[in-house]
Amino acid sequence: MTKNAVVLLSGGLDSATVLAYARSQGFECYCLSLDYHQRHIAELQAAKNVAKVMGAAAHKTAQLDLSLFGGSALTDDAIAVPVSATEGIPITYVPARNTIMLSLALAWAEVLQAQDIFIGVNALDYSGYPDCRGEYVKAFQDMANLATKSAVEGKTITIHAPLIDMTKAQIVTLGTELGVDYAMTVSCYQADSEGEACGLCDSCRLRRDGFFAAGLADPTRYKMHA
Amino acid sequence: MTKNAVVLLSGGLDSATVLAYARSQGFECYCLSLDYHQRHIAELQAAKNVAKVMGAAAHKTAQLDLSLFGGSALTDDAIAVPVSATEGIPITYVPARNTIMLSLALAWAEVLQAQDIFIGVNALDYSGYPDCRGEYVKAFQDMANLATKSAVEGKTITIHAPLIDMTKAQIVTLGTELGVDYAMTVSCYQADSEGEACGLCDSCRLRRDGFFAAGLADPTRYKMHA
C-alpha cells in the first residue's frame, strides 16, 4: 500500500532532492510551497516544474504575505541581501519561516490522513538558521503529535529531514543518483524572473561549493555580470 | 519598562478576555488575527473593534486561505456546522489552526523583540480540540525556543494561556471585572454579517451557558428565528 506524505518544496536544490528521496522510498508525494512574498519568486515557478517532472501526486502553493511582519532581507525590500559572508545568523533569516511552513504541512497532512512530512533542512552546509537543526525538527514533531485530532487518535506524525546531517556535496550526489535535474531548481535569494542566479549570495555560494566538492558539473544558470 | 506581547485575537469572547488580562498585567499588546476564510467573517470585524476599544498598540490581520486544504466545517462550505452536541472532536475542528496561528505570532514576536505571546485557549468548557490543551501549549513553547534567532540568542518565548484551566463562567466573570464589553465579541461559528449569533452551535452553547453559570446577563446579539 502506498503511503501519502506532504513534502515541503521550495523550488531549491535541497527540497528537490528530498522529493526525489521520498519518491524513492515509495511515498505518494503531496508537495507544498509557500508564497510568502519572497524576493525570489522564480523559486515558486521552479517548485511547480519540479513537482510535475518528479511525479508529485499534487502540488499546492499557500499564499501568506510575511512582509506583514517584515524583519528579513527576503521579505522586506528595505533590507538588502548580503553578498558576502557575515558573522552569526544572517539577515536573510525569515522569522519562524520553517515553523510556519511545517504548520501548514501539518494541516494538509491531517486532511490527507498522511503521517509523514518531509523537509529539506540541513544543519551542515547551511546559513546557521536555528530552524534548520535536528533538535528543532524533533521539537516540532513532539508538538505536532499533541496538536492534531489525528495524532491524539493514534495516527502520529513523523517529520523527516533526510538531509539534516549531509554536506551540500553529499546532497547533490544523492540527488544526481536519484535523477534530479538541478538545472530546474532555483536556490538564489535574488534570482531574476527567469530563475537566473546571482552567484554571489550565501545560498548561491553554498550551492556552487557543493557541486564543486562533489566533482559534478554545476548546471545552475547564472546571470551575466557586466 | 513596558513589555511588548503578541496577543492572538479572534474577535471571540475568550481572546477579548485574554487581551484585557494582558493589558492588566502591563503589556503593550500587538494583536494578531487570522483571516483563514472562516465562515464567521464577522469575527474579524469584531477583533478589529475589540483591539481598538481595548487599547491595543497595533492590530494586524494575516491572510491565509485554509480552504486550500479543506477538512473542516469552518473552512469547507460542503461541510455543515453541527447544531447539536456530537461525540468526540467535532467537525468544526480546523486542522492545525492554533499551530498555524501561534507560528505567525512567533514570527511577529521575533520582529517586535517581544518574548510573550498570549492565546485564549481553554481546556475545560471547550470543544475537545487537541490544540487547546496545556500539554500542547507547553510543547509549542519548547519548540518555539529552538526555532528562532531571538530564542537561540537568549530571548526566550513564553506562551501564556491564562484561561487554560478556567470555566466559561470564570472567564466571563474575569472579563467583566476587567471591563470587557462582550456585546462587541462574536463567538458563533455561523454568525451573520452583522455579527448576530445563531444560538445553536457548540460555540454559542458554551458561551450562553457561561453567562448563565456566572449569573451575568448575556449581551450576545442573537438572530431572530422565525
Interface residues (C-beta under 8 A of the other chain):
Chain A: K60 A62 Q63 L64 D65 L66 L68 F69 G70 G71 I89 Y93 V94 P95 A96 R97 N98 T99 I100 S103 L104 L106 A107 W108 E110 V111 Y129 P130 D131 R133 E135 Y136 A139 F140 D142 M143 A144 L146 A147 T148 K149 A151 V152
Chain B: K60 A62 Q63 L64 D65 L66 L68 F69 G70 G71 I89 Y93 V94 P95 A96 R97 N98 T99 I100 S103 L104 L106 A107 W108 E110 V111 Y129 P130 D131 R133 E135 Y136 A139 F140 D142 M143 A144 L146 A147 T148 K149 A151 V152
